[in-house]
């Protein structure tokens, strides 16, 4: 029968080996713990800047309240409010909630944050055609990715009361809630995952060649092109969410139209929120086109489609 290693070593020697092994194990454990602690410390938090929500007192308070609410979120690092405000103003940003992807990326780069939050908040006096006068306090809040320029999420909490102070305080209480912090933290985490997935898919993948349409039909004709023509022009609906916000905006989408005239890809490149982006993209996906032509041959083409939204006129009760 083979002897075990310990039986071949004198007892005193075995004891010294056991002490040495225990010391080495403890040292390795401490090193691993220090390494893991350093790794956790080295993980960079996601930076978020909160810009002004307009020029009103309600706007200032709402932006400050959102900043305070998100500041205690795990994994988020909130930019200094004054520094973010100065950077945004220095870039020429005037509070637009209707931006192209390029404009949003440029603003995000100037601010120096991974995401930025902008919006508009006011307390208004309302005089309905029927019923008593009341006050509405609302905040239109937009969360934007600085990397992609995309609008990640938007919301518009709104509260009514008989006095402006009461309506405003109800809004401030809402913006201080734990569910607000959770919604934005989840939205940011999902956006980071989506961006990582898009980068992974882009690696090693060759994008199909597709020609971009010239700026106008005259330029296309000079190049011997006929631009895609829709069989039927569809108008996106004006959603109820936009009506409540009295939103007026322009939505631009890029659409890839194949040689068969079918839409294969739609991307919103100027967003507006309030449900207008989704309404526009859904409408474009339903359209069918006569394909672009060059010298009698159908070719795929990428076109820019623009839709201007204006709030519908108030219907008379008479």
C-alpha positions as a Markdown table, in Angstrom:
| # | Residue | x | y | z |
|---|---|---|---|---|
| 1 | Unk | 0.0 | 0.0 | 0.0 |
| 2 | Unk | 1.3 | 3.5 | -0.9 |
| 3 | Unk | 2.2 | 5.7 | 2.0 |
| 4 | Unk | 0.6 | 9.2 | 2.3 |
| 5 | Unk | 2.9 | 12.2 | 2.0 |
| 6 | Unk | 2.4 | 13.2 | 5.7 |
| 7 | Unk | 3.5 | 9.8 | 6.9 |
| 8 | Unk | 6.9 | 10.2 | 5.2 |
| 9 | Unk | 7.6 | 13.6 | 6.8 |
| 10 | Unk | 8.7 | 13.9 | 10.4 |
| 11 | Unk | 6.0 | 15.4 | 12.7 |
| 12 | Unk | 7.8 | 18.7 | 13.4 |
| 13 | Unk | 8.5 | 19.2 | 9.7 |
| 14 | Unk | 4.8 | 18.4 | 8.8 |
| 15 | Unk | 3.8 | 21.0 | 11.4 |
| 16 | Unk | 6.0 | 23.6 | 9.8 |
| 17 | Unk | 4.7 | 22.8 | 6.4 |
| 18 | Unk | 1.1 | 23.2 | 7.7 |
| 19 | Unk | 1.9 | 26.6 | 9.2 |
| 20 | Unk | 3.6 | 27.7 | 6.0 |
| 21 | Unk | 0.7 | 26.5 | 3.9 |
| 22 | Unk | -1.8 | 28.3 | 6.1 |
| 23 | Unk | 0.2 | 31.5 | 6.0 |
| 24 | Unk | 0.4 | 31.3 | 2.2 |
| 25 | Unk | -3.3 | 30.6 | 1.9 |
| 26 | Unk | -4.1 | 33.6 | 4.1 |
| 27 | Unk | -1.8 | 35.8 | 2.1 |
| 28 | Unk | -3.4 | 34.7 | -1.2 |
| 29 | Unk | -6.9 | 35.3 | 0.3 |
| 30 | Unk | -5.9 | 38.9 | 1.3 |
| 31 | Unk | -4.4 | 39.5 | -2.1 |
| 32 | Unk | -7.6 | 38.3 | -3.9 |
| 33 | Unk | -9.8 | 40.4 | -1.6 |
| 34 | Unk | -7.7 | 43.5 | -2.3 |
| 35 | Unk | -7.8 | 42.8 | -6.0 |
| 36 | Unk | -11.6 | 42.4 | -6.0 |
| 37 | Unk | -12.0 | 45.5 | -3.9 |
| 38 | Unk | -9.8 | 47.5 | -6.2 |
| 39 | Unk | -11.7 | 46.2 | -9.2 |
| 40 | Unk | -15.0 | 47.2 | -7.7 |
| 41 | Unk | -13.6 | 50.7 | -6.9 |
| 42 | Unk | -12.2 | 51.0 | -10.5 |
| 43 | Unk | -15.6 | 50.3 | -12.1 |
| 44 | Unk | -16.7 | 53.7 | -13.4 |
| 45 | Unk | -20.1 | 54.9 | -12.5 |
| 46 | Unk | -22.5 | 56.1 | -15.2 |
| 47 | Unk | -22.4 | 59.9 | -15.3 |
| 48 | Unk | -25.7 | 61.8 | -15.6 |
| 49 | Unk | -26.2 | 65.5 | -16.0 |
| 50 | Unk | -29.5 | 67.2 | -15.2 |
| 51 | Unk | -30.0 | 70.4 | -17.2 |
| 52 | Unk | -32.5 | 73.2 | -16.6 |
| 53 | Unk | -36.3 | 72.6 | -17.0 |
| 54 | Unk | -37.0 | 76.0 | -18.4 |
| 55 | Unk | -36.8 | 79.5 | -17.0 |
| 56 | Unk | -39.6 | 79.3 | -14.4 |
| 57 | Unk | -39.4 | 78.8 | -10.7 |
| 58 | Unk | -41.2 | 75.5 | -11.1 |
| 59 | Unk | -38.7 | 74.5 | -13.8 |
| 60 | Unk | -35.7 | 75.3 | -11.5 |
| 61 | Unk | -37.2 | 73.4 | -8.5 |
| 62 | Unk | -38.2 | 70.4 | -10.6 |
| 63 | Unk | -34.7 | 70.0 | -12.1 |
| 64 | Unk | -33.1 | 70.3 | -8.7 |
| 65 | Unk | -35.5 | 67.8 | -7.2 |
| 66 | Unk | -34.8 | 65.2 | -10.0 |
| 67 | Unk | -31.0 | 65.8 | -9.4 |
| 68 | Unk | -31.4 | 65.2 | -5.7 |
| 69 | Unk | -33.6 | 62.1 | -6.2 |
| 70 | Unk | -31.1 | 60.5 | -8.6 |
| 71 | Unk | -28.0 | 61.4 | -6.6 |
| 72 | Unk | -28.5 | 58.5 | -4.2 |
| 73 | Unk | -28.9 | 55.9 | -7.0 |
| 74 | Unk | -26.3 | 53.1 | -7.0 |
| 75 | Unk | -24.1 | 53.1 | -10.0 |
| 76 | Unk | -25.0 | 56.7 | -11.0 |
| 77 | Unk | -22.7 | 59.7 | -10.6 |
| 78 | Unk | -24.6 | 63.1 | -11.0 |
| 79 | Unk | -22.7 | 65.9 | -12.6 |
| 80 | Unk | -22.5 | 69.2 | -10.8 |
| 81 | Unk | -25.6 | 71.2 | -11.7 |
| 82 | Unk | -23.8 | 74.5 | -12.2 |
| 83 | Unk | -21.1 | 73.0 | -14.4 |
| 84 | Unk | -23.6 | 71.2 | -16.5 |
| 85 | Unk | -25.7 | 74.4 | -16.9 |
| 86 | Unk | -22.7 | 76.4 | -17.9 |
| 87 | Unk | -21.5 | 73.8 | -20.4 |
| 88 | Unk | -25.0 | 73.5 | -22.0 |
| 89 | Unk | -25.3 | 77.3 | -22.3 |
| 90 | Unk | -21.8 | 77.6 | -23.7 |
| 91 | Unk | -22.7 | 75.2 | -26.4 |
| 92 | Unk | -25.7 | 77.3 | -27.4 |
| 93 | Unk | -28.3 | 74.9 | -26.0 |
| 94 | Unk | -31.6 | 76.8 | -25.4 |
| 95 | Unk | -33.7 | 74.0 | -23.9 |
| 96 | Unk | -35.0 | 72.3 | -27.0 |
| 97 | Unk | -37.0 | 69.1 | -26.6 |
| 98 | Unk | -36.9 | 68.4 | -30.3 |
| 99 | Unk | -33.4 | 67.4 | -31.3 |
| 100 | Unk | -31.5 | 65.5 | -34.0 |
| 101 | Unk | -29.2 | 62.6 | -33.0 |
| 102 | Unk | -26.2 | 64.7 | -34.0 |
| 103 | Unk | -27.3 | 67.7 | -31.9 |
| 104 | Unk | -27.9 | 65.5 | -28.9 |
| 105 | Unk | -24.5 | 63.8 | -29.2 |
| 106 | Unk | -22.8 | 67.1 | -29.6 |
| 107 | Unk | -24.5 | 68.5 | -26.5 |
| 108 | Unk | -23.7 | 65.3 | -24.5 |
| 109 | Unk | -20.1 | 65.6 | -25.5 |
| 110 | Unk | -19.9 | 69.2 | -24.4 |
| 111 | Unk | -21.4 | 68.4 | -21.0 |
| 112 | Unk | -19.2 | 65.4 | -20.6 |
| 113 | Unk | -21.8 | 63.0 | -19.2 |
| 114 | Unk | -22.9 | 59.5 | -20.4 |
| 115 | Unk | -26.6 | 60.6 | -20.2 |
| 116 | Unk | -28.3 | 63.9 | -19.8 |
| 117 | Unk | -31.8 | 64.9 | -18.6 |
| 118 | Unk | -33.5 | 67.9 | -19.9 |
| 119 | Unk | -37.1 | 69.1 | -19.9 |
| 120 | Unk | -39.7 | 71.8 | -19.3 |
| 121 | Unk | -41.7 | 72.4 | -16.1 |
| 122 | Unk | -44.3 | 75.0 | -15.4 |
| 123 | Unk | -47.3 | 75.9 | -13.1 |
| 124 | Unk | -50.1 | 77.2 | -15.2 |
| 125 | Unk | -53.5 | 78.7 | -14.6 |
| 126 | Unk | -56.3 | 76.9 | -16.5 |
| 127 | Unk | -59.7 | 78.3 | -17.3 |
| 128 | Unk | -61.9 | 75.6 | -18.7 |
| 129 | Unk | -65.0 | 76.4 | -20.7 |
| 130 | Unk | -67.0 | 74.6 | -18.0 |
| 131 | Unk | -66.1 | 74.3 | -14.3 |
| 132 | Unk | -63.9 | 76.3 | -11.9 |
| 133 | Unk | -60.5 | 77.7 | -12.6 |
| 134 | Unk | -57.6 | 75.5 | -11.5 |
| 135 | Unk | -53.8 | 75.3 | -11.6 |
| 136 | Unk | -51.7 | 72.6 | -13.3 |
| 137 | Unk | -48.1 | 71.8 | -12.5 |
| 138 | Unk | -46.3 | 69.6 | -14.9 |
| 139 | Unk | -42.8 | 68.5 | -15.9 |
| 140 | Unk | -41.9 | 67.1 | -19.3 |
| 141 | Unk | -38.7 | 65.1 | -18.7 |
| 142 | Unk | -36.4 | 63.7 | -21.4 |
| 143 | Unk | -33.6 | 61.2 | -20.7 |
| 144 | Unk | -31.0 | 61.2 | -23.6 |
| 145 | Unk | -28.0 | 59.0 | -24.3 |
| 146 | Unk | -24.9 | 61.2 | -25.1 |
| 147 | Unk | -23.3 | 58.3 | -27.0 |
| 148 | Unk | -26.1 | 57.7 | -29.5 |
| 149 | Unk | -28.1 | 60.9 | -29.2 |
| 150 | Unk | -31.2 | 58.8 | -28.8 |
| 151 | Unk | -34.2 | 59.7 | -26.6 |
| 152 | Unk | -34.2 | 56.9 | -24.0 |
| 153 | Unk | -37.4 | 57.7 | -22.2 |
| 154 | Unk | -39.7 | 60.6 | -21.6 |
| 155 | Unk | -42.5 | 61.3 | -19.1 |
| 156 | Unk | -44.8 | 64.1 | -18.2 |
| 157 | Unk | -46.2 | 64.0 | -14.6 |
| 158 | Unk | -49.0 | 66.5 | -14.1 |
| 159 | Unk | -51.0 | 67.5 | -11.1 |
| 160 | Unk | -54.0 | 69.8 | -10.6 |
| 161 | Unk | -55.1 | 71.8 | -7.6 |
| 162 | Unk | -57.1 | 74.9 | -6.7 |
| 163 | Unk | -53.9 | 76.9 | -5.9 |
| 164 | Unk | -50.6 | 77.1 | -7.7 |
| 165 | Unk | -48.7 | 76.3 | -4.5 |
| 166 | Unk | -50.7 | 73.1 | -4.0 |
| 167 | Unk | -50.2 | 71.9 | -7.6 |
| 168 | Unk | -46.5 | 72.6 | -7.5 |
| 169 | Unk | -46.0 | 70.8 | -4.2 |
| 170 | Unk | -47.8 | 67.7 | -5.5 |
| 171 | Unk | -45.4 | 67.7 | -8.5 |
| 172 | Unk | -42.3 | 68.1 | -6.3 |
| 173 | Unk | -43.5 | 65.2 | -4.1 |
| 174 | Unk | -43.8 | 63.0 | -7.2 |
| 175 | Unk | -40.3 | 63.9 | -8.4 |
| 176 | Unk | -38.8 | 62.9 | -5.0 |
| 177 | Unk | -40.4 | 59.4 | -5.0 |
| 178 | Unk | -38.4 | 56.2 | -5.0 |
| 179 | Unk | -40.2 | 55.0 | -8.1 |
| 180 | Unk | -38.7 | 57.9 | -10.1 |
| 181 | Unk | -35.2 | 56.9 | -9.1 |
| 182 | Unk | -36.0 | 53.3 | -10.0 |
| 183 | Unk | -37.5 | 54.1 | -13.4 |
| 184 | Unk | -34.5 | 56.2 | -14.5 |
| 185 | Unk | -31.9 | 53.7 | -13.1 |
| 186 | Unk | -33.6 | 50.9 | -15.0 |
| 187 | Unk | -33.9 | 52.9 | -18.2 |
| 188 | Unk | -30.2 | 53.8 | -18.1 |
| 189 | Unk | -29.2 | 50.2 | -17.4 |
| 190 | Unk | -31.3 | 49.0 | -20.3 |
| 191 | Unk | -29.8 | 51.6 | -22.6 |
| 192 | Unk | -26.3 | 50.6 | -21.7 |
| 193 | Unk | -27.1 | 47.0 | -22.4 |
| 194 | Unk | -28.6 | 47.9 | -25.7 |
| 195 | Unk | -25.6 | 50.0 | -26.7 |
| 196 | Unk | -23.2 | 47.2 | -25.8 |
| 197 | Unk | -25.3 | 44.7 | -27.8 |
| 198 | Unk | -25.3 | 47.0 | -30.8 |
| 199 | Unk | -21.5 | 47.5 | -30.6 |
| 200 | Unk | -21.0 | 43.7 | -30.4 |
| 201 | Unk | -23.3 | 43.1 | -33.4 |
| 202 | Unk | -21.4 | 45.8 | -35.4 |
| 203 | Unk | -18.0 | 44.1 | -34.9 |
| 204 | Unk | -17.1 | 42.1 | -38.0 |
| 205 | Unk | -20.4 | 42.8 | -39.7 |
| 206 | Unk | -20.4 | 44.5 | -43.1 |
| 207 | Unk | -23.3 | 46.9 | -43.5 |
| 208 | Unk | -25.1 | 46.5 | -46.8 |
| 209 | Unk | -24.4 | 49.2 | -49.3 |
| 210 | Unk | -27.3 | 51.5 | -49.8 |
| 211 | Unk | -27.4 | 54.8 | -51.6 |
| 212 | Unk | -28.6 | 57.9 | -49.8 |
| 213 | Unk | -31.1 | 60.0 | -51.6 |
| 214 | Unk | -30.0 | 63.5 | -52.8 |
| 215 | Unk | -31.4 | 66.5 | -51.1 |
| 216 | Unk | -34.1 | 67.1 | -53.7 |
| 217 | Unk | -35.7 | 65.8 | -56.8 |
| 218 | Unk | -33.9 | 68.3 | -59.0 |
| 219 | Unk | -30.5 | 67.1 | -57.7 |
| 220 | Unk | -31.6 | 63.5 | -58.2 |
| 221 | Unk | -32.7 | 64.1 | -61.8 |
| 222 | Unk | -29.3 | 65.7 | -62.5 |
| 223 | Unk | -27.8 | 62.4 | -61.4 |
| 224 | Unk | -30.1 | 60.3 | -63.5 |
| 225 | Unk | -32.1 | 59.1 | -60.5 |
| 226 | Unk | -35.8 | 58.8 | -59.7 |
| 227 | Unk | -36.5 | 59.0 | -56.0 |
| 228 | Unk | -38.8 | 56.5 | -54.3 |
| 229 | Unk | -42.4 | 57.5 | -54.4 |
| 230 | Unk | -45.1 | 56.3 | -51.9 |
| 231 | Unk | -48.1 | 54.7 | -53.5 |
| 232 | Unk | -50.2 | 56.4 | -50.8 |
| 233 | Unk | -49.0 | 59.1 | -48.4 |
| 234 | Unk | -49.9 | 58.2 | -44.8 |
| 235 | Unk | -50.1 | 60.8 | -42.1 |
| 236 | Unk | -49.1 | 59.7 | -38.6 |
| 237 | Unk | -51.8 | 60.2 | -36.0 |
| 238 | Unk | -51.5 | 62.9 | -33.4 |
| 239 | Unk | -51.5 | 60.8 | -30.2 |
| 240 | Unk | -53.4 | 61.6 | -27.0 |
| 241 | Unk | -50.1 | 61.9 | -25.1 |
| 242 | Unk | -49.1 | 64.7 | -27.4 |
| 243 | Unk | -52.5 | 66.4 | -27.2 |
| 244 | Unk | -52.3 | 66.5 | -23.4 |
| 245 | Unk | -48.8 | 68.2 | -23.7 |
| 246 | Unk | -50.0 | 70.5 | -26.6 |
| 247 | Unk | -46.8 | 69.3 | -28.4 |
| 248 | Unk | -45.6 | 70.9 | -31.6 |
| 249 | Unk | -42.6 | 69.3 | -33.1 |
| 250 | Unk | -40.8 | 67.9 | -36.2 |
| 251 | Unk | -40.0 | 64.2 | -36.4 |
| 252 | Unk | -37.4 | 63.0 | -39.0 |
| 253 | Unk | -36.9 | 59.4 | -39.8 |
| 254 | Unk | -34.5 | 57.6 | -42.1 |
| 255 | Unk | -36.1 | 54.8 | -44.1 |
| 256 | Unk | -34.3 | 52.1 | -46.1 |
| 257 | Unk | -36.4 | 51.3 | -49.1 |
| 258 | Unk | -35.4 | 48.2 | -51.0 |
| 259 | Unk | -35.4 | 47.6 | -54.8 |
| 260 | Unk | -38.8 | 45.9 | -54.2 |
| 261 | Unk | -40.2 | 49.2 | -52.8 |
| 262 | Unk | -40.6 | 47.7 | -49.3 |
| 263 | Unk | -39.3 | 49.5 | -46.1 |
| 264 | Unk | -36.7 | 47.4 | -44.4 |
| 265 | Unk | -35.4 | 49.8 | -41.7 |
| 266 | Unk | -36.7 | 52.8 | -39.9 |
| 267 | Unk | -34.7 | 55.0 | -37.5 |
| 268 | Unk | -35.9 | 58.2 | -35.8 |
| 269 | Unk | -33.1 | 60.8 | -36.4 |
| 270 | Unk | -34.9 | 63.8 | -34.9 |
| 271 | Unk | -37.0 | 62.9 | -31.9 |
| 272 | Unk | -39.8 | 64.8 | -30.2 |
| 273 | Unk | -41.1 | 62.5 | -27.5 |
| 274 | Unk | -44.8 | 62.6 | -26.3 |
| 275 | Unk | -45.5 | 59.5 | -28.4 |
| 276 | Unk | -44.8 | 61.3 | -31.7 |
| 277 | Unk | -41.7 | 59.3 | -32.6 |
| 278 | Unk | -43.5 | 55.9 | -32.2 |
| 279 | Unk | -46.5 | 57.2 | -34.2 |
| 280 | Unk | -44.2 | 58.3 | -37.0 |
| 281 | Unk | -42.1 | 55.2 | -37.2 |
| 282 | Unk | -45.1 | 52.9 | -37.1 |
| 283 | Unk | -46.7 | 54.8 | -40.0 |
| 284 | Unk | -43.6 | 54.7 | -42.2 |
| 285 | Unk | -43.3 | 50.9 | -41.6 |
| 286 | Unk | -46.8 | 50.6 | -43.2 |
| 287 | Unk | -45.9 | 52.5 | -46.4 |
| 288 | Unk | -45.1 | 50.9 | -49.8 |
| 289 | Unk | -43.1 | 52.7 | -52.4 |
| 290 | Unk | -42.3 | 52.7 | -56.1 |
| 291 | Unk | -38.6 | 52.0 | -55.8 |
| 292 | Unk | -35.8 | 54.4 | -56.7 |
| 293 | Unk | -34.7 | 54.0 | -60.3 |
| 294 | Unk | -31.4 | 54.5 | -62.1 |
| 295 | Unk | -31.3 | 54.1 | -65.9 |
| 296 | Unk | -34.4 | 51.9 | -65.7 |
| 297 | Unk | -33.1 | 49.7 | -62.9 |
| 298 | Unk | -34.6 | 49.5 | -59.4 |
| 299 | Unk | -32.1 | 50.2 | -56.7 |
| 300 | Unk | -32.3 | 50.4 | -52.9 |
| 301 | Unk | -32.1 | 53.8 | -51.3 |
| 302 | Unk | -32.1 | 55.5 | -47.9 |
| 303 | Unk | -34.5 | 58.5 | -47.7 |
| 304 | Unk | -35.2 | 61.1 | -45.1 |
| 305 | Unk | -38.9 | 61.6 | -44.3 |
| 306 | Unk | -40.0 | 64.6 | -42.3 |
| 307 | Unk | -43.3 | 65.1 | -40.5 |
| 308 | Unk | -44.4 | 68.4 | -38.8 |
| 309 | Unk | -46.8 | 68.1 | -36.0 |
| 310 | Unk | -49.0 | 70.9 | -34.8 |
| 311 | Unk | -51.6 | 70.7 | -32.0 |
| 312 | Unk | -55.1 | 70.2 | -33.4 |
| 313 | Unk | -57.4 | 73.2 | -33.2 |
| 314 | Unk | -59.7 | 73.3 | -30.2 |
| 315 | Unk | -63.1 | 72.0 | -31.2 |
| 316 | Unk | -66.0 | 74.2 | -30.5 |
| 317 | Unk | -68.8 | 73.0 | -28.2 |
| 318 | Unk | -71.4 | 75.0 | -30.2 |
